């Protein structure tokens, strides 16, 4: 939605520029009126400013019109320093899980994610873990091995955290469909029993 103050500003300058055209038609001495000369000098500058302001307002309107139900795309590094893009999973139902190794509820739900990946991975389902750990090189490889995690673990950036609504609590999970529309957001621990019916429905299969 375009902000009201932006619309007000556009209206103000539009009236100002229209009035500048009236100034051109006013009778003045041969050398012109000082007020008229000033208006005629600044009118082109204000016209440029108006066009710039309109561009900003239109860009703002386009950004505000983005589909809030669609999962923001991202490109993140995995533990092998390779880039992984969410768009690579187009056509798959995906569970995006933000976690930390020091978070007990995060650890508690991972076994269920492993089971879901095993069961529905061949049918078009994928889990993506996004770690917010700072010292990941020291702790993440051992963590993944200890829990036998069978899905990719990526490294969070401030941008992806912001794009997904400024993650303020862990774990945080987003279940998205084949078109990457957000089906459900979970803050806190989520179980296999909660996820499975939605996954099955999104995949269009029977359990």
C-alpha positions as CSV (number, residue, x, y, z in Angstrom):
1,X,0.0,0.0,0.0
2,X,1.3,3.4,-0.9
3,X,1.7,5.6,2.2
4,X,-0.6,8.6,2.6
5,X,2.2,11.1,3.1
6,X,3.7,10.1,-0.3
7,X,0.4,10.7,-2.0
8,X,0.0,14.1,-0.2
9,X,3.5,15.1,-1.4
10,X,2.7,14.2,-5.0
11,X,-0.5,16.2,-4.8
12,X,1.3,19.2,-3.4
13,X,3.9,19.4,-6.1
14,X,1.3,18.7,-8.8
15,X,-0.7,21.8,-7.6
16,X,2.6,23.8,-7.4
17,X,3.5,23.0,-11.0
18,X,0.1,23.8,-12.3
19,X,0.3,27.2,-10.6
20,X,3.7,27.8,-12.3
21,X,1.9,27.5,-15.6
22,X,-0.5,30.2,-14.5
23,X,2.4,32.5,-13.6
24,X,3.6,32.3,-17.2
25,X,0.3,33.9,-18.3
26,X,0.4,36.8,-15.9
27,X,1.0,40.3,-17.4
28,X,4.4,41.7,-16.3
29,X,6.7,44.5,-17.3
30,X,9.2,43.9,-20.1
31,X,11.9,42.6,-17.7
32,X,9.4,40.3,-16.0
33,X,8.3,40.0,-12.4
34,X,10.9,38.7,-9.9
35,X,8.3,36.2,-8.5
36,X,7.5,35.0,-12.0
37,X,11.2,34.5,-12.9
38,X,11.8,32.5,-9.7
39,X,8.8,30.2,-10.3
40,X,9.8,29.6,-13.9
41,X,13.4,28.8,-12.8
42,X,12.5,26.3,-10.1
43,X,9.5,24.6,-11.9
44,X,11.7,22.3,-14.1
45,X,13.8,21.3,-11.1
46,X,10.6,20.5,-9.1
47,X,9.3,18.6,-12.1
48,X,12.4,16.3,-11.9
49,X,12.0,15.9,-8.2
50,X,8.3,15.0,-8.7
51,X,9.2,12.3,-11.3
52,X,11.9,10.9,-8.9
53,X,9.4,10.8,-6.0
54,X,6.8,9.0,-8.2
55,X,9.4,6.4,-9.0
56,X,10.1,5.8,-5.3
57,X,6.4,5.6,-4.5
58,X,5.8,3.1,-7.3
59,X,8.7,0.9,-6.2
60,X,7.4,1.0,-2.7
61,X,4.0,-0.1,-3.9
62,X,5.5,-3.0,-5.9
63,X,7.5,-4.2,-2.9
64,X,4.5,-4.0,-0.6
65,X,2.5,-6.0,-3.1
66,X,4.8,-9.0,-2.8
67,X,3.1,-12.3,-2.0
68,X,3.5,-12.7,1.8
69,X,2.5,-16.4,1.6
70,X,5.5,-17.4,-0.6
71,X,8.7,-18.6,1.0
72,X,11.5,-16.1,0.3
73,X,14.2,-17.6,-1.9
74,X,17.7,-17.9,-0.5
75,X,21.2,-19.0,-1.4
76,X,23.2,-20.3,1.6
77,X,26.4,-22.3,2.1
78,X,26.4,-25.9,3.3
79,X,29.0,-27.5,5.5
80,X,31.2,-28.2,2.4
81,X,31.1,-24.5,1.5
82,X,28.9,-25.1,-1.5
83,X,26.0,-22.8,-2.3
84,X,22.5,-24.2,-2.1
85,X,19.5,-22.3,-3.4
86,X,15.9,-22.9,-2.4
87,X,14.8,-22.7,-6.0
88,X,16.7,-26.0,-6.6
89,X,13.8,-27.6,-4.6
90,X,11.0,-26.3,-6.9
91,X,8.4,-29.0,-7.3
92,X,9.1,-30.5,-3.9
93,X,7.4,-30.1,-0.6
94,X,10.0,-28.7,1.8
95,X,10.3,-28.3,5.6
96,X,12.7,-25.4,6.4
97,X,14.0,-25.7,10.0
98,X,15.9,-22.9,11.8
99,X,17.8,-24.4,14.7
100,X,20.8,-24.3,17.0
101,X,22.9,-27.1,18.4
102,X,22.6,-25.6,21.9
103,X,18.7,-25.6,21.7
104,X,17.2,-28.7,23.5
105,X,13.8,-28.5,21.6
106,X,15.8,-28.3,18.3
107,X,17.6,-31.5,19.1
108,X,14.4,-33.2,20.3
109,X,12.6,-32.7,17.0
110,X,15.4,-33.8,14.6
111,X,14.8,-37.6,14.9
112,X,11.2,-37.0,13.6
113,X,12.6,-35.0,10.7
114,X,15.0,-37.8,9.9
115,X,12.0,-40.3,9.8
116,X,10.0,-38.0,7.6
117,X,13.0,-37.5,5.2
118,X,13.4,-41.3,5.0
119,X,9.8,-42.0,4.4
120,X,8.8,-39.2,2.0
121,X,12.1,-38.1,0.5
122,X,11.7,-40.5,-2.5
123,X,8.2,-39.1,-3.0
124,X,9.2,-35.5,-3.4
125,X,9.7,-34.2,0.2
126,X,12.8,-32.6,1.6
127,X,14.0,-31.2,4.9
128,X,16.4,-28.3,5.0
129,X,18.1,-27.4,8.3
130,X,19.4,-23.9,8.7
131,X,21.8,-23.5,11.6
132,X,22.2,-20.2,13.4
133,X,25.3,-21.5,15.3
134,X,28.3,-19.1,15.3
135,X,31.1,-21.6,15.7
136,X,29.7,-24.0,13.2
137,X,33.0,-25.4,12.0
138,X,33.8,-26.7,15.5
139,X,30.4,-28.1,16.4
140,X,28.2,-28.8,13.4
141,X,30.0,-31.6,11.6
142,X,30.1,-33.6,14.9
143,X,26.5,-32.7,15.6
144,X,25.3,-34.0,12.2
145,X,27.3,-37.2,12.6
146,X,26.1,-37.9,16.1
147,X,22.4,-37.6,15.2
148,X,22.8,-39.2,11.8
149,X,21.1,-36.3,10.1
150,X,20.2,-37.3,6.5
151,X,19.2,-33.9,5.1
152,X,21.3,-30.8,4.2
153,X,22.4,-28.4,6.9
154,X,22.9,-24.8,5.7
155,X,24.4,-21.8,7.5
156,X,22.1,-18.9,8.3
157,X,22.8,-15.3,7.3
158,X,21.3,-12.2,8.8
159,X,19.4,-11.7,5.5
160,X,17.7,-15.1,5.6
161,X,16.7,-14.6,9.2
162,X,15.3,-11.2,8.3
163,X,13.5,-12.5,5.2
164,X,11.8,-15.2,7.3
165,X,10.3,-12.7,9.7
166,X,13.2,-12.0,12.0
167,X,13.4,-15.4,13.7
168,X,13.1,-14.6,17.4
169,X,12.7,-18.1,18.9
170,X,14.1,-21.5,18.1
171,X,13.3,-23.9,16.7
172,X,11.3,-22.2,13.9
173,X,10.0,-24.2,11.0
174,X,8.2,-23.5,7.7
175,X,6.4,-26.1,5.7
176,X,6.1,-25.1,2.1
177,X,4.3,-26.7,-0.9
178,X,5.6,-27.6,-4.4
179,X,5.1,-24.0,-5.5
180,X,6.9,-22.8,-2.3
181,X,3.9,-21.2,-0.8
182,X,4.0,-21.4,3.0
183,X,1.5,-23.9,4.3
184,X,2.4,-23.6,8.0
185,X,4.8,-21.9,10.3
186,X,5.8,-23.5,13.6
187,X,7.5,-21.7,16.4
188,X,8.8,-24.2,18.9
189,X,9.0,-28.0,18.8
190,X,6.9,-29.7,16.1
191,X,6.3,-33.4,16.0
192,X,6.0,-36.0,13.1
193,X,2.3,-36.4,14.0
194,X,1.6,-32.8,13.4
195,X,3.6,-32.6,10.1
196,X,2.8,-35.9,8.4
197,X,-0.9,-35.2,7.5
198,X,0.0,-31.9,5.9
199,X,3.0,-33.3,4.0
200,X,0.9,-36.2,2.7
201,X,-1.8,-33.8,1.5
202,X,0.7,-31.5,-0.1
203,X,2.4,-34.4,-1.9
204,X,-1.0,-35.7,-3.1
205,X,-0.3,-39.3,-1.9
206,X,-1.7,-41.8,0.5
207,X,0.3,-42.7,3.7
